[in-house]
Amino acid sequence: MDLLFTSFAAFKPWQALVNGIVALIEWIFTLTMDLGIPSYVLTILALTIVIKLLTQPLMNKQMRSTRKIQLLAPQVEEIRKRYATNPQKMNQLTMELYKENNASMTAGCLPMLIQMPIIIAFYQAIRRIAEGPAYPEYFSIPWVGGELALGSPDPTIILALIAALATLGQQLVTMGNLKDPQQKTMMWIMPVMFFFMVRRFPAMLGLYWIFYSVIGAVIMLPLKQKWAKEDKIKAEELRLAREAEEQQKAAKKAAAREAARKRAEERRQNLAKAAAKNGKPLPVAEPSFFDMIDDPDYFNENMEEDALEEEKAFRQWLRDQGVNRVHDKKFKEHPWSSEDEVVRMCYFINGSEASLREMRGKYAQFQQQKVAEDMAASMFGFKKKKKEK
């Protein structure tokens, strides 16, 4: 750790930062002397408040984003389960969910990147002050195991325990979902980690972390309550929006059912007219393959919307190929078949026929060719020729 902290010494701007912190610590200490309460402990407390005020806007942004990500975890898990076989769709919907809720996975990195250089510079500044304090009589903490030099590590475990408890308190306040196993694990890992770190830190740096954690928890309490109210309002708005969306879908399904019913009735009437004209009995009306896609009753209610749109696109492609009806046919599809099989067949306007399985294969090839053409058009600027009317 000493190697990490001292590796910045060669940078002149870094030395300017360390010199600035040393000057600030000495200035605040001089101010405490002028007030008649000389104390390096109060100096560290005042300096921590200054640093906290400077970094708090970034911390608020980080904590707000972290809290949103924690609250969105159940929805993200639902998306992962739902699109486990489609990673591209899963990532797209996850990013859209984060964007919709103004949450960012990288928002928590910036405050930590700012905080770490401050801690390193603070460490070096304290070591410089500890080498020759101007007022050694104010350079101890009698209430922590006797005469404790602030420039050296705590020989006891009291300061490290206080730092661990302060870190635990901050974790309890800032955690968004204590039921989440990962967050619960981090809640205990962080205090243990800082316990061992503070054991090696100079006591003044340990004090800084204690003050920083306590002040952070005190600031976060009202913010957390405020954000909880905002999240509650947002959740209610989303619930109402989902209800409106479900009502819209239900109305759309009802309209589709009614349209399918009217088409079926129209087909029945046409068949009746044809039967009366030809003097033949009325054949049993079957639902049209091309009308079924518009009627949700014919499909699994759990069918994904993108899969439903894909099926619609496939049936429209069949229409474009000249297929006018689809019916089951019983025959030996393969030479090695021992008996007849029921095969879904496509019948074309020109009288030819092909199995639905075969047409799905051709449609897959058509899609692959279309994707290749689109990629070539985007990469090389090729333009598709428009069909002449």
C-alpha positions in Angstrom: 0.0 0.0 0.0 2.9 2.4 0.8 4.2 1.7 -2.7 0.9 2.6 -4.2 0.7 5.8 -2.1 4.2 6.9 -2.9 4.2 6.1 -6.6 2.6 9.5 -7.3 5.6 11.5 -5.8 7.2 12.0 -9.2 4.3 14.1 -10.6 4.7 17.8 -10.0 0.9 18.5 -10.1 0.5 15.8 -7.6 3.0 17.4 -5.3 1.1 20.6 -5.7 -2.0 18.9 -4.5 -0.3 17.3 -1.5 1.2 20.7 -0.6 -2.2 22.3 -0.9 -3.7 19.7 1.5 -0.8 20.3 4.0 -1.4 24.1 3.8 -5.1 23.6 4.3 -4.6 21.3 7.3 -2.2 23.8 8.9 -4.5 26.7 8.2 -7.6 25.0 9.7 -5.5 24.0 12.7 -4.3 27.7 13.1 -8.0 28.7 13.0 -8.8 26.3 15.8 -6.0 27.9 17.9 -7.5 31.3 17.2 -10.8 30.0 18.5 -9.2 28.7 21.7 -9.8 25.0 20.9 -6.6 23.8 19.2 -7.1 20.3 18.0 -6.0 18.2 15.0 -9.1 16.1 15.5 -11.3 19.2 14.9 -9.0 20.0 12.0 -9.6 16.6 10.4 -13.4 17.0 11.1 -13.5 20.4 9.4 -11.4 19.2 6.5 -13.7 16.2 6.0 -16.7 18.5 5.9 -15.0 20.6 3.3 -14.2 17.5 1.2 -17.7 16.1 1.7 -19.3 19.3 0.5 -17.1 19.3 -2.6 -17.8 15.7 -3.5 -21.4 15.3 -2.3 -23.0 16.4 -5.6 -21.2 13.5 -7.4 -21.9 11.2 -4.5 -25.6 12.0 -4.7 -25.6 11.2 -8.4 -23.8 8.0 -7.8 -26.0 6.9 -4.9 -29.2 7.8 -6.8 -28.1 5.8 -9.8 -27.0 2.9 -7.6 -30.3 2.9 -5.8 -32.2 2.9 -9.1 -30.2 0.0 -10.3 -30.8 -1.9 -7.1 -34.6 -1.2 -7.3 -34.6 -2.3 -11.0 -32.9 -5.6 -10.2 -36.1 -7.7 -10.1 -37.2 -6.3 -13.5 -33.7 -6.9 -15.0 -33.8 -10.5 -13.7 -37.2 -11.0 -15.3 -35.9 -9.7 -18.6 -32.9 -12.1 -18.3 -35.1 -15.1 -17.7 -37.5 -14.1 -20.5 -34.9 -13.6 -23.1 -32.3 -16.1 -21.9 -32.0 -17.4 -25.5 -31.7 -14.0 -27.1 -28.8 -12.1 -25.5 -29.1 -9.2 -28.0 -32.7 -8.5 -27.2 -32.0 -9.0 -23.4 -29.2 -6.4 -23.5 -31.3 -4.0 -25.6 -34.3 -4.1 -23.2 -32.0 -3.9 -20.1 -30.3 -0.7 -21.5 -33.7 0.7 -22.4 -35.0 0.0 -18.9 -31.9 1.8 -17.4 -32.3 4.7 -19.8 -36.0 5.1 -19.0 -35.2 5.3 -15.3 -32.1 7.5 -15.7 -29.9 4.8 -14.2 -26.3 4.2 -15.3 -24.0 1.2 -14.4 -20.9 3.5 -14.7 -22.3 6.4 -12.5 -20.7 4.8 -9.3 -17.2 4.9 -10.7 -16.6 8.7 -11.0 -17.0 9.5 -7.2 -14.7 6.6 -6.3 -12.1 7.8 -8.9 -12.2 11.2 -7.3 -12.2 9.9 -3.7 -9.1 7.7 -4.1 -6.7 10.4 -5.2 -7.9 12.5 -2.3 -7.2 9.7 0.2 -3.7 9.1 -1.3 -2.8 12.8 -1.2 -4.3 13.0 2.3 -2.1 10.1 3.3 1.1 11.7 2.0 0.1 15.1 3.6 -0.4 13.5 7.0 2.9 11.7 6.9 4.6 15.0 6.1 2.9 16.7 9.0 3.7 13.8 11.3 7.4 14.1 10.7 7.6 17.3 12.6 4.3 18.7 14.0 4.5 22.3 15.0 2.3 21.6 18.0 3.0 18.0 19.2 0.9 18.6 22.4 -2.3 18.6 20.2 -1.2 15.6 18.2 -2.8 12.8 20.2 -6.1 11.2 21.0 -6.2 10.4 24.7 -9.7 8.8 24.4 -8.4 6.1 22.1 -6.0 4.0 24.1 -3.8 6.7 25.6 -1.3 8.9 23.8 -1.9 8.0 20.2 0.2 9.8 17.6 -2.0 10.8 14.6 0.8 10.2 12.2 1.3 6.5 13.1 -1.1 3.5 13.0 -3.3 2.8 16.0 -1.4 0.1 18.1 -4.8 -1.0 19.5 -7.9 -2.0 17.5 -10.2 0.7 18.8 -9.9 3.1 15.9 -10.2 0.3 13.4 -13.3 -1.0 15.1 -14.9 2.5 15.1 -14.0 2.8 11.4 -15.6 -0.6 10.7 -18.8 0.3 12.6 -18.9 3.7 10.8 -18.6 1.9 7.4 -21.3 -0.6 8.4 -23.6 2.3 9.4 -23.0 4.0 6.1 -23.7 0.7 4.2 -27.0 0.2 6.1 -28.1 3.7 5.1 -27.0 3.6 1.5 -28.0 0.1 0.6 -31.2 0.0 -1.6 -32.2 -3.6 -1.1 -30.9 -5.4 2.0 -32.7 -8.6 0.9 -30.5 -8.9 -2.2 -27.8 -11.5 -1.4 -25.0 -9.6 -3.3 -25.7 -6.3 -1.5 -26.0 -8.1 1.8 -22.6 -9.6 1.2 -21.0 -6.3 0.3 -22.6 -4.8 3.4 -20.3 -7.0 5.5 -17.3 -7.1 3.3 -16.7 -3.4 3.3 -16.5 -2.9 7.1 -14.1 -5.9 7.4 -12.0 -4.5 4.5 -11.7 -1.1 6.1 -11.0 -2.6 9.5 -7.8 -4.0 8.2 -7.0 -1.0 6.1 -7.4 1.5 9.0 -5.1 -0.8 11.1 -2.3 0.2 8.7 -3.4 3.8 8.1 -2.0 6.7 10.1 -4.5 7.4 12.8 -5.4 10.8 11.3 -6.4 9.1 8.0 -8.5 6.6 10.1 -10.2 9.6 11.7 -10.9 11.0 8.3 -12.6 7.8 7.1 -14.7 7.7 10.3 -15.8 11.3 9.9 -16.4 10.8 6.2 -18.6 7.7 6.8 -20.6 9.2 9.6 -21.2 12.5 7.8 -22.1 10.6 4.6 -24.7 8.5 6.5 -26.2 11.6 8.2 -26.5 13.3 4.8 -28.0 10.2 3.1 -30.8 9.7 5.6 -33.0 12.6 4.5 -32.0 12.0 0.9 -33.0 8.4 1.1 -36.4 9.4 2.5 -36.8 11.9 -0.3 -35.8 9.4 -3.0 -38.2 6.8 -1.5 -41.1 9.2 -2.0 -40.0 10.0 -5.5 -39.6 6.3 -6.3 -43.1 5.6 -4.9 -44.6 8.3 -7.1 -42.6 6.9 -10.1 -43.8 3.4 -9.3 -47.4 4.5 -9.2 -47.0 6.3 -12.5 -45.5 3.2 -14.1 -48.3 1.1 -12.7 -51.0 3.3 -14.2 -49.1 3.4 -17.5 -48.9 -0.4 -17.5 -52.7 -0.6 -16.7 -53.4 1.7 -19.6 -51.2 -0.3 -21.9 -52.9 -3.6 -20.8 -56.3 -1.9 -21.5 -55.1 -0.8 -24.9 -53.9 -4.3 -25.7 -57.2 -5.8 -24.5 -59.1 -3.4 -26.7 -56.9 -4.2 -29.6 -57.4 -8.0 -29.0 -61.2 -7.5 -28.8 -61.2 -5.5 -32.1 -59.1 -8.3 -33.7 -61.5 -10.9 -32.5 -64.5 -9.0 -33.8 -62.7 -8.5 -37.2 -61.9 -12.2 -37.4 -65.5 -13.1 -36.5 -66.8 -10.8 -39.3 -64.4 -12.4 -41.8 -65.5 -15.8 -40.7 -69.2 -14.9 -41.1 -68.5 -13.4 -44.5 -66.7 -16.6 -45.6 -69.7 -18.6 -44.3 -72.1 -16.5 -46.3 -70.1 -16.7 -49.5 -69.9 -20.5 -49.1 -73.6 -20.6 -48.5 -74.3 -18.6 -51.6 -71.9 -20.8 -53.7 -73.5 -24.0 -52.3 -77.1 -22.7 -53.1 -76.0 -21.7 -56.6 -74.4 -25.1 -57.3 -76.9 -27.1 -55.5 -74.3 -28.7 -53.2 -74.3 -29.1 -49.4 -72.6 -26.3 -47.4 -69.0 -27.3 -46.7 -67.6 -27.0 -43.2 -66.0 -23.6 -42.9 -62.4 -23.6 -41.6 -60.7 -20.5 -40.1 -58.4 -19.0 -42.7 -54.6 -19.4 -42.0 -54.1 -15.8 -42.9 -56.9 -14.5 -40.6 -55.8 -16.5 -37.6 -52.8 -14.3 -37.0 -55.1 -11.3 -36.4 -57.2 -13.2 -33.8 -55.4 -13.6 -30.4 -57.6 -16.5 -29.5 -55.7 -18.7 -31.9 -52.3 -18.0 -30.2 -50.8 -18.6 -26.8 -51.3 -15.5 -24.7 -47.7 -15.8 -23.5 -46.4 -15.5 -27.1 -43.8 -12.8 -27.2 -44.8 -9.7 -29.2 -41.7 -9.9 -31.4 -42.5 -13.5 -32.2 -46.1 -12.6 -33.1 -44.8 -9.8 -35.4 -42.4 -12.3 -37.0 -45.3 -14.7 -37.6 -47.3 -11.9 -39.2 -44.4 -11.1 -41.5 -44.0 -14.8 -42.5 -47.7 -15.1 -43.4 -47.6 -11.9 -45.4 -44.5 -13.2 -47.3 -46.6 -16.4 -48.1 -49.2 -14.2 -49.6 -46.6 -12.4 -51.6 -45.4 -15.8 -52.9 -48.9 -16.6 -54.2 -50.1 -18.8 -51.4 -53.9 -18.4 -51.1 -54.7 -21.1 -48.6 -53.1 -23.5 -46.1 -54.7 -26.9 -45.2 -53.6 -30.2 -43.7 -53.0 -33.1 -46.1 -52.4 -36.7 -45.2 -49.7 -38.5 -47.2 -46.3 -40.1 -47.0 -44.0 -37.1 -46.8 -40.8 -39.2 -46.7 -40.0 -42.4 -48.7 -39.1 -44.2 -45.5 -42.5 -43.4 -43.9 -44.4 -46.5 -42.8 -47.8 -44.8 -42.9 -49.4 -41.5 -44.0 -48.6 -38.4 -42.0 -50.6 -35.2 -41.5 -48.7 -32.4 -43.2 -49.5 -28.7 -43.2 -49.5 -27.8 -46.9 -49.5 -24.4 -48.7 -51.5 -24.2 -51.9 -50.6 -21.6 -54.5 -52.8 -19.7 -56.9 -51.1 -21.4 -59.9 -52.1 -24.8 -58.5 -48.7 -25.9 -57.1 -48.2 -26.9 -53.5 -45.5 -27.1 -50.9 -45.3 -28.1 -47.2 -45.4 -25.3 -44.6 -42.1 -26.6 -43.2 -40.4 -26.2 -46.6 -41.8 -22.6 -46.9 -40.5 -21.7 -43.5 -37.0 -22.8 -44.6 -37.2 -20.7 -47.7 -38.4 -17.7 -45.6 -35.4 -18.1 -43.3 -33.1 -18.0 -46.4 -35.0 -15.0 -47.7 -34.4 -13.2 -44.3 -30.7 -14.1 -44.4 -30.3 -12.7 -47.9 -32.2 -9.5 -46.9 -29.8 -9.0 -43.9 -26.8 -9.5 -46.1 -28.2 -7.0 -48.6 -28.9 -4.5 -45.8 -25.3 -4.9 -44.4 -23.8 -4.4 -47.9 -26.0 -1.3 -48.4 -24.9 0.2 -45.1 -21.2 -0.6 -45.6 -20.7 0.2 -49.2 -23.5 2.6 -49.9 -25.4 0.2 -52.3 -28.9 1.2 -52.9 -31.7 -1.3 -53.5 -33.5 -1.0 -56.9 -37.1 0.1 -56.5 -39.6 -2.1 -58.2 -41.2 -0.5 -61.2 -44.9 -0.1 -60.9 
